């Protein structure tokens, strides 16, 4: 969730839709149940319907939950000799994940805001193309600093996938947020995971005090990243009791 803040007692509900288009999606037939442990590049298409919910437990602690249903299609690469069908399709429950976020320091004119988060992704073993094979855990930290031209944020995480039994570099990002008016906010950033990097831009339009339209698009910056991933949704904000 980019350029979005939550206060104590607030509830955020964000239903949104995301699509994926990738002409050279990297896959291993063995990871899809077809034996051959070799990398190939196939054409990938998917559409995802997601629900994000967050609650501000205190001024420093927030909890988040996200679940998705997804329909995906992968075309086998021309040079893939495995028993994988020419077109592999799956649909159903996608990733289900939760996150706990903690703010260590408040941002000031001289000191950046520092935060950390713990994310857990639940397995969906019945699916190969759209599911997560086993439990995944991510721990990250970052900093946010405001300047006259806008707000800059950086973050980095380590991740542990139970299926691999290894700790690796997880998600990292450099981000910029600027308020264009009282109703418009612009976000842009470079986000990656290991050797997959994408450039993301988002426009947020405040429709009412309690609803914000979010228009987002990600473009692959490296060959292994998804070529294009547009997103649209409306964020609903329910303030807590005072």
DOMI-471252 format. One record per residue: residue number from 1; x, y, z of N, C-alpha, C in turn. Coordinates in Angstrom, 3 decimals. Atoms other than C-alpha are relative to their C-alpha. Example, Ala and Ser with C-alpha at 12.3 -4.5 7.8 and 13.67 -1.06 7.14 Angstrom:
residues 2
{kolnu 1,{0.890,-1.190,0.000},{12.300,-4.500,7.800},{0.900,1.200,0.000}}
{kolnu 2,{-0.820,-1.190,-0.060},{13.670,-1.060,7.140},{-0.770,1.090,0.730}}
//
This chain:
residues 242
{kolnu 1,{0.864,-1.181,0.000},{0.000,0.000,0.000},{0.901,1.233,0.000}}
{kolnu 2,{-0.927,-1.105,0.161},{1.796,3.118,-1.233},{-0.596,1.312,0.497}}
{kolnu 3,{0.360,-1.367,-0.405},{1.698,6.628,0.286},{-1.331,0.052,0.739}}
{kolnu 4,{1.244,0.078,-0.768},{-1.053,5.688,2.728},{0.340,-0.062,1.484}}
{kolnu 5,{-0.287,-0.089,-1.426},{-1.067,6.542,6.413},{-1.253,-0.321,0.804}}
{kolnu 6,{1.119,0.395,-0.847},{-3.230,5.345,9.277},{0.216,0.547,1.401}}
{kolnu 7,{-0.059,-0.549,-1.346},{-4.022,6.906,12.652},{-0.582,-0.994,1.000}}
{kolnu 8,{0.523,0.852,-1.065},{-4.916,5.330,15.969},{-1.520,-0.108,-0.095}}
{kolnu 9,{1.435,0.232,0.043},{-8.373,3.772,15.873},{-0.609,0.011,-1.382}}
{kolnu 10,{0.532,-0.038,1.363},{-8.736,4.161,12.102},{-0.085,-1.405,-0.600}}
{kolnu 11,{0.154,1.228,0.774},{-9.957,1.346,9.873},{0.058,0.362,-1.476}}
{kolnu 12,{-0.109,-0.191,1.445},{-8.896,1.243,6.216},{-0.504,-1.249,-0.706}}
{kolnu 13,{0.496,1.106,0.819},{-10.719,-0.920,3.679},{0.241,0.375,-1.461}}
{kolnu 14,{-0.393,-0.322,1.380},{-9.343,-1.069,0.143},{-0.268,-1.183,-0.926}}
{kolnu 15,{0.233,0.999,1.044},{-10.997,-3.284,-2.489},{0.611,0.513,-1.307}}
{kolnu 16,{-0.628,-0.470,1.233},{-8.999,-3.166,-5.725},{0.204,-1.139,-0.989}}
{kolnu 17,{-0.202,0.942,1.106},{-8.312,-4.857,-9.043},{1.378,0.247,-0.599}}
{kolnu 18,{-1.324,-0.114,0.606},{-4.911,-5.590,-10.576},{0.138,-1.018,-1.124}}
{kolnu 19,{-0.250,0.888,1.134},{-3.863,-7.098,-13.904},{1.502,-0.120,-0.225}}
{kolnu 20,{-1.410,0.242,0.282},{-0.532,-8.567,-15.020},{0.160,-0.427,-1.451}}
{kolnu 21,{-0.326,0.355,1.372},{0.925,-8.758,-18.526},{1.510,-0.144,-0.105}}
{kolnu 22,{-1.439,0.257,0.072},{4.334,-10.348,-19.099},{0.302,-0.894,-1.198}}
{kolnu 23,{-0.323,0.758,1.211},{5.768,-11.512,-22.441},{1.097,-1.033,0.227}}
{kolnu 24,{-1.130,0.905,-0.242},{8.785,-13.287,-20.907},{0.074,-0.412,1.467}}
{kolnu 25,{0.101,0.439,-1.392},{7.669,-14.670,-17.557},{0.898,-1.220,0.233}}
{kolnu 26,{-0.914,1.109,-0.287},{10.346,-16.913,-16.041},{-0.704,-1.069,0.836}}
{kolnu 27,{0.601,1.106,-0.744},{9.211,-20.355,-14.862},{0.860,-1.245,-0.129}}
{kolnu 28,{-0.613,1.328,0.047},{10.515,-23.840,-14.097},{-1.126,-1.023,-0.080}}
{kolnu 29,{1.032,1.037,0.059},{8.345,-26.792,-15.226},{-0.082,-0.827,1.280}}
{kolnu 30,{-0.008,0.812,-1.225},{9.419,-28.671,-12.073},{-0.801,0.661,1.115}}
{kolnu 31,{0.745,-0.709,-1.035},{7.872,-25.977,-9.857},{-1.500,-0.008,-0.269}}
{kolnu 32,{1.411,0.083,0.373},{4.587,-26.426,-11.718},{-0.484,-1.437,-0.075}}
{kolnu 33,{0.380,1.410,-0.030},{4.613,-30.227,-11.377},{0.312,-0.772,-1.260}}
{kolnu 34,{-0.283,0.667,1.270},{6.155,-31.142,-14.737},{1.471,-0.376,-0.175}}
{kolnu 35,{-1.274,0.701,0.016},{9.589,-32.472,-13.826},{1.256,0.764,-0.332}}
{kolnu 36,{-1.243,-0.582,0.489},{12.163,-30.422,-15.740},{0.399,1.223,0.825}}
{kolnu 37,{-0.486,-1.088,-0.857},{14.243,-28.167,-13.429},{0.884,0.938,-0.814}}
{kolnu 38,{-0.720,-0.914,0.887},{15.250,-25.625,-16.059},{-0.856,1.237,-0.227}}
{kolnu 39,{0.733,-1.252,0.181},{14.323,-21.980,-16.563},{-0.411,0.212,-1.448}}
{kolnu 40,{0.519,-0.375,1.314},{12.159,-20.948,-19.505},{-0.756,1.313,0.140}}
{kolnu 41,{0.770,-1.242,0.012},{10.320,-17.780,-20.518},{-1.269,-0.200,-0.819}}
{kolnu 42,{1.280,0.147,0.677},{6.611,-17.933,-21.379},{-0.847,1.253,0.141}}
{kolnu 43,{0.912,-1.143,-0.059},{3.771,-15.481,-21.913},{-0.988,-0.205,1.151}}
{kolnu 44,{0.813,0.107,-1.218},{1.857,-14.782,-18.696},{-1.038,1.117,0.030}}
{kolnu 45,{1.096,-0.954,-0.173},{-1.497,-13.086,-18.122},{-0.750,-0.354,1.281}}
{kolnu 46,{0.765,0.268,-1.223},{-3.430,-12.697,-14.876},{-0.843,1.213,0.363}}
{kolnu 47,{0.827,-1.067,-0.575},{-6.177,-10.664,-13.238},{-0.306,-0.390,1.437}}
{kolnu 48,{0.091,0.273,-1.433},{-6.525,-10.340,-9.495},{-0.981,0.964,0.652}}
{kolnu 49,{0.945,-0.797,-0.781},{-9.282,-9.105,-7.194},{0.410,-0.125,1.469}}
{kolnu 50,{-0.607,0.009,-1.324},{-7.983,-8.113,-3.781},{-0.786,0.851,0.989}}
{kolnu 51,{0.570,-0.784,-1.091},{-9.174,-6.831,-0.426},{1.084,0.222,1.042}}
{kolnu 52,{-0.990,-0.399,-1.000},{-6.829,-4.943,1.906},{-0.733,0.670,1.153}}
{kolnu 53,{0.610,-0.575,-1.204},{-7.840,-4.110,5.487},{1.114,0.320,0.988}}
{kolnu 54,{-0.994,-0.383,-1.004},{-5.787,-2.230,8.093},{-0.690,0.690,1.166}}
{kolnu 55,{0.552,-0.637,-1.195},{-6.419,-1.049,11.641},{1.138,0.588,0.821}}
{kolnu 56,{-0.996,-0.655,-0.834},{-4.459,1.449,13.732},{-0.223,-0.325,1.465}}
{kolnu 57,{0.140,0.413,-1.398},{-4.024,-0.190,17.129},{0.400,1.134,0.938}}
{kolnu 58,{-0.462,-1.149,-0.777},{-2.104,2.805,18.485},{0.659,0.981,-0.965}}
{kolnu 59,{-0.701,-0.958,0.850},{-0.131,5.791,17.221},{1.254,-0.609,-0.620}}
{kolnu 60,{-1.230,0.625,0.495},{2.812,3.434,16.634},{-0.205,-1.377,-0.624}}
{kolnu 61,{0.186,1.389,0.421},{1.316,0.024,15.892},{-1.246,-0.145,-0.864}}
{kolnu 62,{1.132,0.260,0.898},{-0.913,-1.089,13.004},{0.076,-1.438,-0.487}}
{kolnu 63,{0.070,1.357,0.526},{-2.065,-4.449,11.691},{-0.699,0.046,-1.356}}
{kolnu 64,{0.548,0.021,1.354},{-2.845,-5.259,8.041},{-0.318,-1.434,-0.418}}
{kolnu 65,{0.383,1.305,0.541},{-4.523,-8.126,6.199},{-0.370,0.181,-1.463}}
{kolnu 66,{0.320,-0.066,1.427},{-4.791,-8.837,2.479},{-0.269,-1.397,-0.535}}
{kolnu 67,{0.346,1.276,0.634},{-6.441,-11.626,0.489},{-0.404,0.276,-1.437}}
{kolnu 68,{0.263,-0.202,1.424},{-6.933,-12.171,-3.227},{-0.580,-1.249,-0.631}}
{kolnu 69,{0.354,1.070,0.928},{-8.654,-14.277,-5.827},{0.621,0.373,-1.335}}
{kolnu 70,{-0.768,-0.279,1.204},{-6.791,-14.619,-9.107},{-0.314,-1.012,-1.090}}
{kolnu 71,{0.095,0.861,1.176},{-7.153,-16.032,-12.607},{1.269,0.221,-0.809}}
{kolnu 72,{-1.296,-0.132,0.657},{-3.845,-16.758,-14.366},{0.117,-0.972,-1.167}}
{kolnu 73,{-0.211,0.794,1.208},{-2.714,-18.127,-17.723},{1.476,0.099,-0.391}}
{kolnu 74,{-1.403,0.051,0.411},{0.813,-19.217,-18.712},{0.125,-0.845,-1.258}}
{kolnu 75,{-0.241,0.728,1.240},{1.779,-20.217,-22.256},{1.404,-0.599,0.035}}
{kolnu 76,{-1.285,0.689,-0.025},{4.566,-22.785,-22.494},{0.956,0.606,-1.027}}
{kolnu 77,{-1.017,-0.524,0.910},{7.811,-21.530,-24.047},{0.209,-0.952,-1.172}}
{kolnu 78,{-0.184,0.806,1.208},{8.569,-22.740,-27.579},{1.082,-1.062,0.180}}
{kolnu 79,{-1.093,0.951,-0.178},{11.770,-24.465,-26.435},{-0.135,-0.897,1.212}}
{kolnu 80,{0.228,0.811,-1.203},{10.255,-26.172,-23.374},{-0.436,-1.410,-0.405}}
{kolnu 81,{0.342,1.369,0.404},{10.334,-29.990,-23.947},{-0.758,-0.787,1.068}}
{kolnu 82,{0.654,0.711,-1.097},{8.539,-30.848,-20.680},{-1.423,-0.396,-0.378}}
{kolnu 83,{1.379,0.457,0.221},{5.097,-32.439,-20.366},{-1.033,1.064,0.357}}
{kolnu 84,{0.923,-1.094,-0.308},{3.597,-29.100,-19.374},{-0.887,0.282,-1.215}}
{kolnu 85,{0.890,-0.296,1.136},{0.516,-28.309,-21.520},{0.365,1.321,-0.668}}
{kolnu 86,{-0.310,-1.222,0.747},{0.748,-25.595,-24.167},{-0.513,1.237,0.722}}
{kolnu 87,{0.556,-1.097,-0.793},{-1.447,-23.396,-21.977},{-0.397,-0.547,1.365}}
{kolnu 88,{0.327,0.395,-1.370},{-1.651,-23.734,-18.195},{-0.832,1.112,0.626}}
{kolnu 89,{0.895,-0.988,-0.594},{-4.546,-21.991,-16.465},{-0.418,-0.437,1.400}}
{kolnu 90,{0.494,0.248,-1.355},{-5.543,-21.716,-12.810},{-0.776,1.219,0.480}}
{kolnu 91,{0.732,-1.099,-0.623},{-7.998,-19.635,-10.842},{-0.444,-0.438,1.386}}
{kolnu 92,{0.424,0.308,-1.359},{-9.044,-19.417,-7.230},{0.653,0.930,0.997}}
{kolnu 93,{-0.590,-0.795,-1.067},{-7.670,-18.160,-3.939},{1.486,0.203,-0.250}}
{kolnu 94,{-1.407,-0.330,0.159},{-4.342,-16.381,-4.290},{0.680,0.152,1.349}}
{kolnu 95,{-0.731,-0.212,-1.246},{-2.027,-15.055,-1.600},{-0.915,0.538,1.098}}
{kolnu 96,{0.646,-0.514,-1.207},{-3.365,-14.504,1.914},{1.122,0.380,0.954}}
{kolnu 97,{-1.132,-0.454,-0.801},{-1.057,-12.422,4.059},{-0.431,0.995,1.065}}
{kolnu 98,{0.222,-0.955,-1.072},{-0.901,-10.393,7.233},{1.291,0.717,0.320}}
{kolnu 99,{-1.193,-0.790,-0.294},{1.466,-7.685,8.390},{-0.211,0.804,1.277}}
{kolnu 100,{-0.022,-0.812,-1.209},{2.331,-5.988,11.670},{1.042,1.092,-0.206}}
{kolnu 101,{-0.902,-1.126,0.245},{3.875,-2.504,11.384},{0.177,0.813,1.280}}
{kolnu 102,{-0.302,-0.761,-1.213},{5.613,-0.536,14.143},{0.864,1.205,-0.354}}
{kolnu 103,{-0.766,-1.228,0.214},{6.860,3.058,14.094},{0.883,0.257,1.211}}
{kolnu 104,{-0.954,-0.172,-1.091},{10.007,3.501,16.166},{0.155,1.464,0.401}}
{kolnu 105,{-0.204,-1.416,-0.285},{10.427,7.275,15.872},{-0.957,0.840,-0.834}}
{kolnu 106,{0.794,-0.967,0.752},{8.309,10.242,14.814},{0.939,0.842,-0.857}}
{kolnu 107,{-0.816,-0.830,0.865},{9.633,12.244,11.897},{-0.021,1.457,0.432}}
{kolnu 108,{-0.121,-1.431,-0.289},{10.893,15.786,12.565},{0.758,0.658,-1.153}}
{kolnu 109,{-0.737,-0.711,1.046},{12.671,18.443,10.505},{1.412,-0.542,-0.165}}
{kolnu 110,{-1.377,0.495,0.057},{16.000,16.777,11.335},{0.109,-1.516,0.054}}
{kolnu 111,{-0.068,1.453,-0.207},{15.169,13.170,12.163},{-1.094,-0.685,-0.814}}
{kolnu 112,{1.031,0.696,0.783},{13.390,10.771,9.776},{-0.859,-0.904,0.870}}
{kolnu 113,{0.832,1.021,-0.631},{10.512,8.564,10.804},{0.585,-1.366,-0.348}}
{kolnu 114,{-0.549,1.344,0.205},{11.766,4.984,11.242},{-1.066,-1.024,0.373}}
{kolnu 115,{1.026,1.012,-0.235},{9.499,1.953,11.001},{0.535,-1.380,-0.360}}
{kolnu 116,{-0.316,1.389,0.341},{9.669,-1.834,10.815},{-1.304,-0.758,-0.200}}
{kolnu 117,{1.199,0.814,0.213},{7.261,-4.550,9.723},{0.354,-1.476,-0.082}}
{kolnu 118,{-0.094,1.457,0.106},{6.753,-8.294,9.948},{-1.173,-0.475,-0.831}}
{kolnu 119,{1.044,0.479,0.907},{4.824,-9.987,7.142},{0.014,-1.524,-0.049}}
{kolnu 120,{0.150,1.454,0.084},{3.511,-13.558,7.006},{-0.941,-0.318,-1.158}}
{kolnu 121,{0.816,0.441,1.133},{2.200,-15.210,3.816},{-0.362,-1.459,0.215}}
{kolnu 122,{0.474,1.368,-0.237},{0.077,-18.347,4.251},{0.115,-0.837,-1.274}}
{kolnu 123,{-0.131,0.859,1.183},{0.585,-21.347,1.921},{-1.346,-0.343,-0.624}}
{kolnu 124,{1.169,0.459,0.752},{-1.870,-22.437,-0.746},{0.473,-1.169,-0.853}}
{kolnu 125,{-0.713,1.114,0.630},{-0.459,-25.851,-1.583},{-0.767,-0.663,-1.137}}
{kolnu 126,{0.773,0.634,1.061},{-3.278,-26.929,-3.858},{0.196,0.645,-1.358}}
{kolnu 127,{-0.189,-0.725,1.252},{-2.165,-24.435,-6.517},{1.486,0.106,-0.320}}
{kolnu 128,{-1.385,-0.124,0.425},{1.051,-24.311,-8.533},{0.276,1.348,-0.653}}
{kolnu 129,{-0.217,-1.229,0.755},{0.638,-21.309,-10.809},{-0.343,1.243,0.807}}
{kolnu 130,{0.477,-1.188,-0.707},{-1.177,-18.963,-8.426},{0.222,-0.056,1.506}}
{kolnu 131,{-0.103,0.133,-1.447},{-0.429,-20.270,-4.936},{1.411,0.186,0.521}}
{kolnu 132,{-1.284,-0.024,-0.688},{2.381,-19.867,-2.419},{0.252,-1.396,0.553}}
{kolnu 133,{-0.277,1.405,-0.305},{4.073,-23.228,-1.871},{-0.002,-0.299,1.490}}
{kolnu 134,{-0.105,0.232,-1.446},{4.777,-22.876,1.854},{0.025,1.352,0.706}}
{kolnu 135,{-0.010,-1.235,-0.778},{4.914,-20.334,4.652},{1.167,0.892,-0.418}}
{kolnu 136,{-1.042,-0.980,0.271},{6.872,-17.160,3.909},{-0.048,1.086,1.070}}
{kolnu 137,{-0.104,-1.023,-1.035},{8.118,-14.616,6.450},{0.931,1.106,-0.497}}
{kolnu 138,{-0.810,-1.138,0.425},{9.465,-11.130,5.773},{0.120,0.991,1.152}}
{kolnu 139,{-0.218,-1.042,-1.001},{11.026,-8.620,8.152},{0.728,1.145,-0.673}}
{kolnu 140,{-0.595,-1.148,0.670},{11.758,-5.139,6.889},{0.020,1.223,0.880}}
{kolnu 141,{-0.071,-1.272,-0.709},{12.640,-1.683,8.065},{0.216,1.110,-1.017}}
{kolnu 142,{-0.138,-1.110,0.933},{12.621,1.750,6.491},{-0.023,1.334,0.710}}
{kolnu 143,{-0.012,-1.358,-0.535},{12.801,5.497,6.951},{-0.741,0.926,-0.950}}
{kolnu 144,{0.766,-0.982,0.766},{10.645,8.425,5.810},{0.454,1.396,0.422}}
{kolnu 145,{-0.456,-1.368,-0.303},{11.841,12.040,5.551},{-0.699,0.985,-0.934}}
{kolnu 146,{0.679,-1.027,0.785},{9.949,15.123,4.404},{0.963,1.124,-0.359}}
{kolnu 147,{-0.787,-1.120,0.498},{11.586,17.834,2.291},{-0.957,1.013,-0.631}}
{kolnu 148,{0.850,-1.037,0.591},{10.318,21.003,0.651},{-0.635,-0.459,-1.308}}
{kolnu 149,{0.536,0.457,1.291},{9.804,19.200,-2.681},{-0.926,-1.205,0.138}}
{kolnu 150,{0.827,1.184,-0.195},{8.040,16.177,-1.171},{0.579,-0.902,1.073}}
{kolnu 151,{-0.419,0.969,-1.014},{8.534,13.094,0.989},{0.731,-1.158,-0.665}}
{kolnu 152,{-0.815,1.101,0.514},{11.216,10.451,0.388},{-0.016,-1.138,1.014}}
{kolnu 153,{-0.002,1.182,-0.870},{11.050,6.912,1.779},{0.911,-1.064,-0.596}}
{kolnu 154,{-0.811,1.144,0.418},{13.471,3.989,1.630},{-0.320,-1.162,0.931}}
{kolnu 155,{0.254,1.174,-0.832},{12.941,0.428,2.873},{0.692,-1.214,-0.603}}
{kolnu 156,{-0.615,1.245,0.440},{14.526,-2.994,2.688},{-0.440,-1.107,0.950}}
{kolnu 157,{0.477,1.119,-0.814},{13.509,-6.439,3.938},{0.818,-1.254,-0.282}}
{kolnu 158,{-0.526,1.353,0.172},{14.866,-9.933,4.457},{-1.187,-0.946,0.012}}
{kolnu 159,{1.110,0.940,0.057},{12.655,-12.910,3.654},{0.478,-1.429,0.205}}
{kolnu 160,{-0.275,1.419,-0.218},{12.533,-16.546,4.676},{-1.151,-0.804,-0.576}}
{kolnu 161,{0.990,0.894,0.593},{10.706,-19.114,2.555},{0.232,-1.397,0.564}}
{kolnu 162,{-0.147,1.303,-0.634},{10.087,-22.350,4.426},{0.310,-1.094,-1.012}}
{kolnu 163,{-0.239,1.009,1.032},{10.115,-24.322,1.157},{1.476,-0.093,-0.358}}
{kolnu 164,{-1.427,-0.016,0.327},{13.728,-23.255,0.485},{0.875,-0.157,1.232}}
{kolnu 165,{-0.786,0.058,-1.219},{14.875,-23.051,4.091},{1.138,1.005,0.024}}
{kolnu 166,{-1.074,-0.980,0.107},{16.939,-19.954,3.261},{-0.517,1.404,0.293}}
{kolnu 167,{0.273,-1.420,-0.180},{17.060,-16.312,4.268},{0.647,0.748,-1.161}}
{kolnu 168,{-0.501,-0.721,1.169},{17.460,-13.961,1.297},{-0.430,1.455,0.060}}
{kolnu 169,{0.423,-1.387,0.137},{17.228,-10.317,0.360},{-1.424,0.031,-0.515}}
{kolnu 170,{1.397,-0.087,0.401},{13.560,-9.456,0.126},{-0.283,1.278,-0.759}}
{kolnu 171,{0.440,-1.190,0.721},{11.701,-6.404,-1.065},{0.792,1.229,0.427}}
{kolnu 172,{-0.677,-1.267,-0.282},{13.507,-3.063,-1.320},{-0.618,1.075,-0.887}}
{kolnu 173,{0.639,-1.065,0.769},{12.331,0.331,-2.531},{0.566,1.362,0.369}}
{kolnu 174,{-0.253,-1.431,-0.188},{13.128,4.016,-2.960},{-1.232,0.709,-0.552}}
{kolnu 175,{1.306,-0.549,0.357},{9.952,6.127,-3.047},{-0.058,1.512,0.200}}
{kolnu 176,{0.194,-1.447,-0.093},{8.833,9.723,-3.534},{-1.490,0.301,-0.030}}
{kolnu 177,{1.412,-0.373,-0.088},{5.473,11.235,-2.546},{-0.112,1.523,0.031}}
{kolnu 178,{0.216,-1.450,0.007},{4.218,14.731,-3.297},{-1.489,0.314,-0.091}}
{kolnu 179,{1.378,-0.481,0.067},{0.892,16.420,-2.600},{-0.080,1.084,-1.064}}
{kolnu 180,{0.153,-0.969,1.082},{-0.179,18.248,-5.765},{-1.052,1.051,0.331}}
{kolnu 181,{1.044,-0.912,-0.464},{-3.230,19.840,-4.136},{-0.636,-0.633,1.226}}
{kolnu 182,{0.680,0.569,-1.167},{-5.611,19.241,-1.247},{-0.696,-1.321,-0.336}}
{kolnu 183,{0.701,1.216,0.416},{-7.224,16.438,-3.289},{0.861,-0.972,-0.808}}
{kolnu 184,{-0.840,0.845,0.849},{-4.370,15.060,-5.407},{1.340,-0.279,0.660}}
{kolnu 185,{-1.310,0.392,-0.498},{-1.299,13.125,-4.309},{0.649,-0.914,-1.031}}
{kolnu 186,{-0.737,0.778,0.993},{1.386,11.650,-6.569},{1.083,-0.819,0.690}}
{kolnu 187,{-1.024,0.904,-0.526},{3.603,8.681,-5.781},{0.785,-0.591,-1.166}}
{kolnu 188,{-0.797,0.752,0.962},{6.496,7.190,-7.738},{1.147,-0.664,0.753}}
{kolnu 189,{-1.059,0.713,-0.697},{9.128,4.660,-6.769},{0.552,-1.157,-0.798}}
{kolnu 190,{-0.650,1.173,0.574},{11.527,1.934,-7.765},{-0.023,-1.088,1.063}}
{kolnu 191,{0.162,1.091,-0.961},{10.694,-1.367,-6.054},{0.521,-1.288,-0.607}}
{kolnu 192,{-0.548,1.241,0.535},{12.406,-4.710,-6.375},{0.059,-1.107,1.025}}
{kolnu 193,{-0.264,1.182,-0.813},{12.952,-8.202,-5.045},{1.108,-0.770,-0.700}}
{kolnu 194,{-1.178,0.620,0.607},{16.423,-9.621,-5.744},{0.256,0.601,-1.384}}
{kolnu 195,{-0.322,-0.536,1.330},{16.877,-9.273,-9.545},{-1.240,0.415,-0.790}}
{kolnu 196,{1.216,-0.496,0.640},{13.292,-8.196,-10.309},{-0.288,1.410,0.513}}
{kolnu 197,{0.242,-1.388,-0.387},{12.761,-4.428,-10.329},{-1.072,0.603,-0.895}}
{kolnu 198,{1.046,-0.662,0.769},{9.795,-2.324,-11.413},{-0.151,1.446,0.440}}
{kolnu 199,{0.247,-1.414,-0.264},{8.989,1.360,-11.670},{-1.500,0.188,0.168}}
{kolnu 200,{1.419,-0.124,-0.349},{5.678,2.253,-10.032},{-0.385,1.469,0.112}}
{kolnu 201,{0.559,-1.345,-0.148},{3.589,5.413,-10.323},{-1.457,-0.123,0.428}}
{kolnu 202,{1.377,0.039,-0.487},{0.325,6.174,-8.571},{-0.536,1.412,0.182}}
{kolnu 203,{0.716,-1.249,-0.236},{-2.173,9.021,-8.561},{-1.144,-0.283,0.957}}
{kolnu 204,{1.067,0.145,-0.982},{-4.456,9.365,-5.544},{-0.911,1.226,-0.066}}
{kolnu 205,{0.990,-1.070,0.119},{-7.644,11.417,-5.895},{-0.974,-0.112,1.171}}
{kolnu 206,{0.906,0.032,-1.151},{-9.527,12.271,-2.698},{-1.401,0.376,-0.457}}
{kolnu 207,{1.374,-0.223,0.450},{-13.199,11.894,-3.597},{-0.838,0.669,1.078}}
{kolnu 208,{0.669,-0.568,-1.167},{-14.570,12.641,-0.128},{0.965,-0.108,1.170}}
{kolnu 209,{-0.836,0.120,-1.199},{-13.210,12.826,3.391},{0.330,-1.457,0.303}}
{kolnu 210,{-0.150,1.403,-0.372},{-13.599,9.058,3.650},{0.320,-0.929,-1.175}}
{kolnu 211,{-0.240,0.861,1.166},{-12.868,7.795,0.102},{1.046,0.618,-0.922}}
{kolnu 212,{-1.067,-0.440,0.900},{-9.811,8.020,-2.166},{0.141,-0.980,-1.153}}
{kolnu 213,{-0.226,0.810,1.194},{-9.473,6.751,-5.727},{1.496,-0.143,-0.221}}
{kolnu 214,{-1.422,0.263,0.222},{-6.100,5.098,-6.405},{0.181,-0.614,-1.389}}
{kolnu 215,{-0.316,0.461,1.353},{-4.787,4.677,-9.979},{1.495,-0.274,-0.060}}
{kolnu 216,{-1.380,0.445,-0.159},{-1.548,2.719,-10.149},{0.444,-0.787,-1.231}}
{kolnu 217,{-0.554,0.805,1.089},{0.718,1.252,-12.829},{1.465,-0.297,0.292}}
{kolnu 218,{-1.384,0.423,-0.178},{3.957,-0.734,-12.553},{0.546,-0.471,-1.341}}
{kolnu 219,{-0.665,0.376,1.247},{6.397,-1.167,-15.460},{1.306,-0.695,0.348}}
{kolnu 220,{-1.211,0.752,-0.289},{9.170,-3.759,-15.431},{1.255,0.765,-0.380}}
{kolnu 221,{-1.269,-0.677,0.256},{12.658,-2.245,-15.131},{1.121,-0.987,-0.291}}
{kolnu 222,{-0.952,1.054,0.345},{14.493,-5.583,-15.521},{-0.753,-1.091,-0.749}}
{kolnu 223,{0.637,1.008,0.858},{13.840,-8.564,-17.801},{-0.841,-1.001,0.781}}
{kolnu 224,{0.728,0.989,-0.790},{12.606,-10.796,-14.973},{-1.237,0.581,0.683}}
{kolnu 225,{1.172,-0.637,-0.611},{10.046,-8.278,-13.711},{-1.187,-0.061,-0.958}}
{kolnu 226,{1.214,-0.041,0.817},{6.441,-8.239,-14.934},{0.016,1.244,-0.880}}
{kolnu 227,{-0.068,-1.113,0.949},{6.188,-6.056,-18.047},{-0.897,1.164,0.403}}
{kolnu 228,{0.974,-1.064,-0.275},{3.075,-4.144,-17.006},{-1.046,-0.515,0.965}}
{kolnu 229,{0.992,0.411,-0.998},{0.722,-4.267,-14.012},{-0.806,1.217,0.450}}
{kolnu 230,{0.858,-1.107,-0.427},{-2.091,-1.676,-13.765},{-0.879,-0.399,1.185}}
{kolnu 231,{0.834,0.245,-1.182},{-4.193,-1.326,-10.606},{-0.974,1.155,0.184}}
{kolnu 232,{0.991,-1.027,-0.306},{-7.360,0.549,-9.664},{-0.823,-0.441,1.209}}
{kolnu 233,{0.811,0.323,-1.169},{-9.300,0.729,-6.409},{-0.422,1.261,0.734}}
{kolnu 234,{0.446,-1.114,-0.841},{-11.045,2.943,-3.877},{0.285,-0.345,1.455}}
{kolnu 235,{-0.346,0.165,-1.409},{-9.666,3.307,-0.363},{-1.048,0.700,0.857}}
{kolnu 236,{0.986,-0.546,-0.932},{-12.305,3.783,2.338},{0.649,0.130,1.378}}
{kolnu 237,{-0.620,-0.295,-1.292},{-11.211,5.381,5.611},{-1.097,0.250,1.040}}
{kolnu 238,{0.992,-0.136,-1.066},{-13.279,4.960,8.778},{0.720,0.471,1.264}}
{kolnu 239,{-0.713,-0.531,-1.163},{-12.049,7.207,11.620},{-0.448,-0.665,1.286}}
{kolnu 240,{0.320,0.583,-1.292},{-11.900,5.905,15.159},{-0.744,0.975,0.887}}
{kolnu 241,{0.704,-0.849,-0.957},{-13.871,7.225,18.087},{0.995,0.835,0.774}}
{kolnu 242,{-0.866,-0.906,-0.760},{-12.395,10.186,19.893},{-0.541,0.196,1.408}}
//
